[in-house]
Structure formats: structure tokens, C-alpha cells
């Protein structure tokens, strides 16, 4: 119900704003922009798609996703038949049994979630999505009410959407291509922000589900992960920008190849028919990609209408005027377009970040903060539409609110860190 109201609000607000611009500001072209798009948006310097093109883009996105889903879900099928997922579940079982008390001991869902979190941690977007969808499918098997999100699904998806990531590879690459003097200067703020967002999501969901997070097992794992992240931060700070790019690329690609190798070797060792197992799992990837098309079309169209109507411009202008009235430093407002669009559209937020670097320079305060916003969270509404849509969950309960609060905590943390790190 919450998602339904948000989706309706997006479209209604976009149309109302467009009507105001058309009839009061004489911007008669706004309606055609919303339907067919515009090639050159002067406020964004990027092509903005209308409703029709966005529908095509959503279907094209799902078609491209078929291959990735088929490959990785095929590998997951091999891992399950070889017992690898059960082994992974046993390793993290003590921790997950406290955080996900509804999941039976040794259930495959635990292994699927670990694979997803690991892929997210290393910035492996293409691998993280199939693992996450498989995790949602496994959790749906345990869900007594198939149309309502279970506690475990909410906890998993909120932690996933918080986007804890060690190295924001794509942001560093974009800053390097824009000739920033130090493309990696956003690394530590991004890591801290995603960690804060993840802890915020965990705390909120644990409070709602009455989970005691002060249990020794949970505290031990959280502190252990924190220590590992701290060591990685220390190591990264000893490298120059070129070595960081090389390290992150090698780590990300190497992990994917390592996962493929281990799964295949495990299947051969267990003497299962690895190719038949792969094909069986790959079929599920195709079905999942087709199933999420309606959910993705609906969400992306609503987001497109918000962008083309100029709603974001109105919101940002209002925020700037508010802080100006109180005499506060408003430099952070110039980076807010990225933060506002990031939960709605990864590609749109990327365009906003590039636009900020173009307008203010890659070494400006606004550009650096924009980079932190871009690398510090997942695309919340895309995640909601795709992951819940893949298992046909209609009632998301408090999942949307929790994700948005985690995003807000990340935004506030990012602004504070930007003033600390970038002046």
C-alpha cells in the first residue's frame, strides 16, 4: 500500500507541477517533454526521456538483464546441488539466526543473501542482482502470506538497499575521466556513509521486529566487519589513485572469476551434471526477467515524469531559499540533485553528478559531495520495484519508509563528512 501511494504521488505531483509551469509560466512545451522527452535539458545537460521512451528503456533493461540473470542463476543452481549454499549458510548461520530468526537453520536463503551482500560489498552490480533475486525467491518460500513482505524479506532488502560498498569504482572512474586532481578523495566518505546507512537500516528494522541487536553474536560480527573495513581503509590510503583503480578492478573481476571457478570445481567434485544444473537454473533467470517488466515500467515512468516536469528544480530551489534565509552555508545544495535522484534512478543520478562536475569543476566542493552521494547508496525505488516485483509482493509494509530513512541518514552524514574532508 505504501508503494502504491508513493507511485501515485509521483505521477500526480509531476502532472500538477507541469500544469503550473504550462498555464502560469507559459512553458507550453512541458507536456510534450513529459510524453516524448527532450534531447537537451538545460538544467541537466543530458538527454531526458519521456513516458514512451522510458517504457522502451525499461523493457530493454530487462532484456539485457536476462543474460546476466540466466548466467548467475545457473551458477547458483550448480552451487545448490553441490551443497555450496548449505555450507555457506552454516558458516554465517550463528549471525543470521539472530538477525533473521524466521529462517530455519541451514536454509539456502542464508547462502543466497551472503552471496548478494558479498557482491554488493565489492561493487559487483551485475552479480549482486541475480544473487539478490534468488535470495528473495528463497525467502518467499518461507513467507506465509505471499502478497505481503515477510520480516526476513524486509530486513534483507533494507540492508541491501543501504548499499554497503568498499570501493565506489564507477564514481572514481567518472571523476578520473573529468580530470579531478584526486579522483579517489571520495573513497573514505563513501565507505563511511554506506556503513552508516546500513547500520541505520539494521537498527530501524530490528526495532520494528523487536530483535535485540546487543546480542554477543550480532555485536561480534558487526565489530568484526568494522575492523575489516578499517584495515581496508588503511591499506587504500597507502595507495595512489592509479594503484587504487588497479586494485579495485582486479579485486572486483577476480572475485567473479573466483566464484565461477569454485562453484564449477565443487560441482565436479560432487559428481553432479553441472551443465544440466546450469541450464535448469538459467531458465529461472529468463522467467524472473520477464516477471519484473511491469513493475519496472511503472516505477521508471513515474520517475521520468518527475524529472521532465521540473519537480526536482522546484524542490532544490525551495531548500536553497530555506537555508539562505537562516544564513547557513548553501554550498551543499548544489550537489543535492544527485542525492534526490539517486533513490529514483541510478543513471539519472550519474547524469546529475557529471553535470555538477561540468558546471562547478571536478575539484569543487559540490562535485566532491555529489560523488559521495552517487557512491553512497543503492537505487531505492528500483530495488523495491524489481525485488518485490520478482516475487509478486504487493504489501511492502514499512520497507519503503525504512529505506528512505536510511537514505536520509546517509545524505546527512555525507554533508557532514564533506565539510570535514573537503572544507
Buried (B, 14 or more C-beta within 10 A) or exposed (E): EBBEEBBEEBBEBBBEBBEBBBEEEEBEEBBEBBEEBBEEBEBBBBEBBBBEBBBEBBBEBBEEBBBBBBBBBBBBBBBBBBBBBBEBBEEBBBBBBBBBEBBEEBBBBBBBBBBBBBBBBBBBBBBBBBBBBBBBBBBBEBBEEEEBBBBBBBBBBBBBBBBBBBBBBBBBBBBBEBEBEBBBBBBBBBBBBBBBBBBBBBBBBBEBBEBEBEEEEBEEBBEEBEEEBEEBBEEBEEBEBEEBBEBBEEBBEEBBEEBBEBBBEBBEEEEBEBEEBBEBBBBBBBEBBEBBBEBBBBBBBBBBBBBBBBBBBBBBEEBBEEBEEEEEEBBBBBBBBBBBBBBBBBBBBBBBBBBBBEEBBBBBBBBBBBBBBBBBBBBBBBBBBBBBBBBEBEBBBBBBBBBBBBBBBBBEBBBBBBEEBBE
